[in-house]
Amino acid sequence: MKLIYLGSFPPPYGGVTIKNKMLYDNLEQYVDIEKIDLGNIKKMNLIEILKLFMRLLNPSSAFVIGSASKSRRIFTAILYYVNRKALSRSLLILMGGMSSNIIANDPKYLKWVSKYKQVYVETEGMKSELTDVNLKNVSVFPNCRVRPKEKLDINIKSNQKIKCLFFSLISKDKGADIVIETANLLKKRGINFTIDFFGHIEEKYKLEFEAALKKSGQINYCGVFRADKDNVYKKLQEYDLLLFPTRWKAEGVPGILVESKIAGLPAVVSDLNYNAEIIEDSKTGIVLKENTSFELANVIESLYKDRRWLIQMQHDSKVSSEGYLIENHIKDIVNMFK
């Protein structure tokens, strides 16, 4: 059996490419595996294209498929109609918040996917979407991270100020406007706070965001964080709270929520899609009852006034990160090939 990892790898850096690299690097420690980088296929690399089709047609192949939605469907169809033996030995790694729903609502696609040896999704909610339509070969493999080499102790900060962080695409879909409105409310209430924004600014929101920055002394734009050069966990530990009031309907398991757990940074999140499964309300963070600036301001003010509760959430968040470390899950995939 020839084991092949099929997916896109960095560069560019993104949720899918980072997860593929992490999974491949960890699988390589246990099994003989080669990768086919779909980035090279898109560049029309003839050698890689030839290798891809040879592997897809080889009945002794087995795949770990971590490709994005469109190519994932294509490869699944090819294996179903041309190489069912390889399909029955292969694993499908679903990434993205809509993937389970798309498969569950497409009978033909669902039939193809049922022939995989195993399908891995990132949350119990995603699993339920597929088991509810009688898919039997589904397991949960969280959106994991590698345990940091450095020891990350909880950094207890002064209670004179509460430092908040927005770490995402700066857009209305991601709730940046809610955070800015929250800042205005906190200022009126006399709360000592700062909010730092990291991320690309969506072009259509740029003028509005820049105007808001000029009006407030408590919100700051810090640019795009270079995760390939800087330590994200050390940066996260500079703050008291992560703010994530997203409205984005396709939200899956945001990597920043996993990274904040590892750093011991509680997150305040909207009750959207799987957020309430990732963040345990009042323990590892806060799940907003309403995704409004008024509700978010109330939460920040409460934690500003109750530092002991905030510190306890920091510890609980750090403990919960063990469930998102790849070392605690990789053997599940390795055992599929024994």
N, C-alpha and C positions, 0 to 999 in steps of 0.2 A: 504493500500500500504506500503510495506517494502522497504525503500530506502537504497541502498548499494553502497559504493564507492569501486570500484575495481581497484587496482593499486599497484605499488611498493612504499614503504616508506623508509626513512632513518632509520638506515644506510644500504648501503653506501650512501654517499651524492653525488648527481648529479643533472643535470637539471630536469630530469623527477621526481625523488623522492622528490626533494625540492618543485616542483610545486604541486605534489600530496598532500604533507603535508600541504602546505599553503591553498589549496582549501578545503581540508577536514576540517581543523581547523576553517576556516571561515564559511563553510556551517553548521557546527555543532552548530554555534551560532544562526541559524535561523530555522533549520529543524531537525527532528529526523532521524539520519543517522548512520549506522554502516560501518566499513571498513573491507575489506578482503585484507590482505597484500600478494601480490603475492610472496614476498620474502619468506614467510612461506610455500607457495605452492611448491616453488622450493626446499625447504629443506625437502619435503615429510612429512610435518606435517599432519598426518591422520585426525585429528579433523578439521583442516582448509580446507583440501581437501573435506571432507564430507560436511562441511558448504557451500563451494563454489557450489557444485553440487546441493544441496538442494535449494539454492537461484536461481541458473540458471534455475531450472525446475519449480519453484514456479510461477504460473501465476499472483500472486499479487506483485511480485517483480518489482522494478524499479532501474536502475543502473546509476551511473556516472562512465564511463569507462575511466580511465587514464593510461591504460597499454601501454607498448611498442609495436612496429609494429607487430611482429609475433603473440604474444598472443592476441593483439587487433583484428586481423583478425579471429583468432580461436573463440574468445568469440562472435564476431559479427555473425559468421556462425552458432554457436550453437543456439543463440537467434533467428535467422531468421528461422531456420528449426524446432526448438523445442518449442520456447516460444515467438511467434510473439507479444503477448499482452504485455509482459514485454519490448520487444524491442521498441514498439511504445510509451512507457512511459520513455524511457531511453535517456541519453545524452552521446555523444561521444566527448571527449576532445582530439584533435589531437595535438601531440607534435613532433617536429622535422621538418626540412626543406623539407624533401622528402615525408612526409605523404600524403599531398593533391595530389601530382603528382602520387603517387602509386595507390591511389584509382581512380583517374580520368582516368587512363590507364588500369584499370581492370574492364571490364563490369559486371562481376559477383559480385565482391566486391562492386562496385558502386550501384548495385541493392539492396544488403543487407543494405548498409549504408543509402540508401534513406528511409528506414523504421524507423530510429531513430526519436525521437521527435525533437531533434536538434543536429547539429554537430557544434562544436566550433573549429575555427582555429585561428592562432595567428596574421595574417596580412590580409590586403585587397587583396594582391597579391595571397595568398593561397586561399582566398575565391573565387577569380576570376577563379582559376584553376578548381574549383568544379562547380561553377555556369555556366561556359562555357560548361560543359557537362550535363547541365540541372538538377543539384542537387538543390533542392528548400529549403532544411532545414538547411542552412548554415549561421552562424553568426560569428563575430569576437570577441574573448575574448583574449586580449593581454597577453603576457608573463609578468604577474604582479609581484609585490613585495608588502610586507606589509610596510606601512609608518613607518619610523624609529621613535622610541620614542624620541630620542634626536633631538634638533633643529640643522639643518645643514645650517649654513650661508655660503655664498660664501667667500672663503678664498683668498683674493687678495694678490698675492705674489710679491716679488721683480722682477723687469724687468731686473736684471743683468744676469739671467739664465733662460732657459726654461727646465722644468723637465717633461720628457715623461715617459710613462708607457706602457709596454706590459704585458697583463694579460690573458694568455691563455695557451693551450698546446704549448710547444716550439718545433715547427716543421716547415718544409717548407710549408706544406699544410696550416698552419695558418699564414704564411708570416714572420716568424722569420728571415729568411735570408734577406728579403727585408729590415727589420728594421736595421740589422747589416750593410748592404751596405749603408743605409741612414746615419748611424752614421759616416762612413768613409767620406762621402761627406760633412756632416756638419762640421767635423773636418777640412777639407781642406778649407772650406769657413770661418773659424774663428768664428763659432757660439758657444756661451757659453751654453752648454747643458749637460744633463745626460739622460740616458735611463735605467730604471730598468726593469728587467724581473722577473715575477712571474709565476710559473706553472711547471708541470711535463715536463721533457725533453724527447722527443721521442728518443728511444734507438738508432735508425739508424742515428739520427742527433747529438747525444751527442758529439762525438769527434770533429766534425766541429764547434759546438757551443762553446765548451770549448776552442778550439784554438783561436776563435775570441775574447773571453773574455780576454785572455792573451795579445792580441795585442792592446787592447783599454783601455784607462783609463776612458772613458766616459760611458761605458756600464757595468752593474752590474747584477749578478744573485742573487736574493733574496730568492730563495727557493720556496716551495709550500705554498701558503697562506692558513691558517686554518680558513675558514669562520665560523666553528662551535665554535671557541675560540676567534677570533679577529673580530673587527668591520671593515667590508669591506668599509663602507662609509667614515670612518675617514681616512683609508689608502688611498683611492682614492683622498681625498681632499688634500693630500700632493703634488699632481701633477698638471701640467698645461694642459696636453694633454694625451689622451688614443690613442694608435696606434693599429689599427686593420686591417692590409692589407691582410686579409684572401683570400686564393685560394680554400678553402674546398668546393667542389661542393654541399655537403649536408647541408651547413650552413642554419640554420633556423633563430630564434630570439635569438642571444646569450645573456645570462643573464647579462654578463658584460656590454653590451650596455645599458641595462635598469638600472643597478646599477650605471653606470657612470652618467646617467641623474639625478638620485636622489641626487648624490653627487655634481652635478653642474660641471662635468668634460666633456668638449667637446671631441668628438671622431673623429679621422680621419680614414675613412673606405674605403675599396675597394667597387666598384660598382658591388657587387655580390649578387644574389638572392634578399633578401628583405632589404639589408642594407640601400639603398636609401629611403626606406619607413620609416625606424626607425630613421635615421639621416637626418634632413632637411639641405641640403647643404648650407653652409655659414651662417647658423643661429644657429643650435644646434651642429654643427660640420662641417666636410668637407668630401664630397664624392669624392674620387680621380678620375680624368678623365682617368688616366692610372695607373694601379697598379704596379708602378715601384719605385725603390729607388730614382731616379731623381725627380719624381713628389712628392713623400713624403717629400724629403728634401726641395723642393721649398715651400711646405705648411708650414713646421715647421719654415723655415727661415722667411716667410712672417708674421707669427704670433709672432715670436720672435721680429720682428721689429715693429709690430703694436699691442702693448699691449692693447689698448682700444678695438680693435676688439676682441681680445681673451677674455677680461673681459665681453664684451657684449654676446659672445657665452656662457660663463659660466652661466650667468643669464638666457638666453633663454633655455639652456639645462635643468636647474633646473625647470623652468616653465613647460616645456614639460613633465616632469616626472609625472605630475598629471594624464596624460592619461594612466599611467602604474601602478597605485596604486590599489590594489585589492578592497579597500573600494568603489571605483568608478565604479566597475563592478560586484561585487558579487550578487547584487540584481537581475541582469539579469538571473542568473542561479536559484536563489531561486524562482523567479516568475514562473519558468517552472514547479514547483511542487505544485503550488497553484490551 
